[in-house]
Amino acid sequence: MNVRETVHDALQKQGVPLSPQYQRYADVVIEALETRESEIVSNLVMYATEQGLSHDAAVRAIGDCGLTVSVTAVPEEDPRIAAMERQIESMQADLRRMRG
């Protein structure tokens, strides 16, 4: 169930009629929650790929957790950039080992 369905379901369970007036108020809240969810998904995918998980595996895992993963929220990983990031991480790890 996505954010919109969750909010509508909660309102109905509370007996709140989805009149046009309530719908306008609910839409503002729903859009804010959808935007926040999109930001969270993007950050989680970025973190997961930085930790070595593939982009596709990260997207699948986050989707399996029940978050909505949209294409615009999660851009495709450029393999060249990913390779450079891995190289930088390796060099940073070497520097940390050298420092003791």
C-alpha positions as CSV (number, residue, x, y, z in Angstrom):
1,M,0.0,0.0,0.0
2,N,1.4,3.4,-1.0
3,V,1.2,6.6,1.0
4,R,-1.9,7.8,-0.8
5,E,-3.7,4.6,-0.1
6,T,-2.6,4.5,3.5
7,V,-3.9,8.0,4.2
8,H,-7.2,7.3,2.4
9,D,-7.6,4.0,4.3
10,A,-6.8,5.7,7.7
11,L,-9.4,8.5,7.0
12,Q,-12.0,6.0,6.1
13,K,-11.3,3.8,9.2
14,Q,-11.7,6.9,11.3
15,G,-15.0,7.7,9.6
16,V,-13.8,10.9,8.0
17,P,-15.8,11.5,4.8
18,L,-13.6,12.1,1.7
19,S,-15.5,15.2,0.7
20,P,-13.8,17.6,-1.8
21,Q,-12.8,19.9,1.2
22,Y,-11.2,17.1,3.2
23,Q,-9.7,15.7,0.0
24,R,-7.9,19.1,-0.7
25,Y,-6.4,19.0,2.8
26,A,-5.5,15.4,2.6
27,D,-3.8,15.9,-0.8
28,V,-1.5,18.5,0.6
29,V,-0.4,16.1,3.4
30,I,-0.2,13.2,1.0
31,E,2.1,15.1,-1.5
32,A,4.4,16.1,1.4
33,L,4.6,12.5,2.6
34,E,5.2,11.2,-1.0
35,T,8.0,13.8,-1.4
36,R,9.6,12.8,1.9
37,E,9.3,9.1,1.0
38,S,11.0,9.8,-2.3
39,E,13.9,11.6,-0.6
40,I,14.3,8.7,1.9
41,V,14.3,6.2,-0.9
42,S,17.0,8.1,-2.8
43,N,19.2,8.4,0.3
44,L,18.8,4.7,1.1
45,V,19.7,3.6,-2.4
46,M,22.7,5.9,-2.4
47,Y,23.9,4.6,0.9
48,A,23.3,1.0,-0.1
49,T,25.3,1.4,-3.3
50,E,28.1,3.2,-1.5
51,Q,28.2,0.1,0.8
52,G,28.7,-2.2,-2.2
53,L,25.1,-3.3,-3.0
54,S,24.2,-3.1,-6.7
55,H,21.7,-0.4,-7.7
56,D,19.1,-3.0,-8.7
57,A,19.5,-5.0,-5.5
58,A,19.1,-1.9,-3.4
59,V,16.0,-0.9,-5.3
60,R,14.5,-4.4,-4.9
61,A,15.3,-4.5,-1.1
62,I,13.8,-1.0,-0.5
63,G,10.7,-2.0,-2.5
64,D,10.4,-5.2,-0.5
65,C,10.3,-3.1,2.6
66,G,7.2,-1.4,1.4
67,L,8.6,1.9,0.2
68,T,7.6,3.2,-3.2
69,V,10.6,3.4,-5.5
70,S,10.0,5.6,-8.5
71,V,12.4,5.9,-11.5
72,T,12.8,9.6,-11.0
73,A,13.6,9.2,-7.3
74,V,16.4,6.7,-8.0
75,P,18.6,7.6,-11.0
76,E,20.5,4.8,-12.8
77,E,24.0,4.3,-11.6
78,D,26.8,5.2,-14.0
79,P,29.2,2.3,-13.9
80,R,32.2,4.6,-14.6
81,I,31.3,6.8,-11.6
82,A,30.7,3.7,-9.4
83,A,34.2,2.4,-10.4
84,M,35.8,5.7,-9.4
85,E,33.9,5.8,-6.1
86,R,35.2,2.2,-5.3
87,Q,38.7,3.3,-6.1
88,I,38.5,6.3,-3.9
89,E,37.0,4.2,-1.1
90,S,39.9,1.8,-1.5
91,M,42.5,4.6,-1.3
92,Q,40.7,6.1,1.8
93,A,40.9,2.7,3.5
94,D,44.6,2.4,2.6
95,L,45.2,5.9,4.1
96,R,43.3,4.9,7.3
97,R,45.5,1.8,7.6
98,M,48.7,3.8,7.1
99,R,47.7,6.2,9.8
100,G,47.2,3.4,12.2
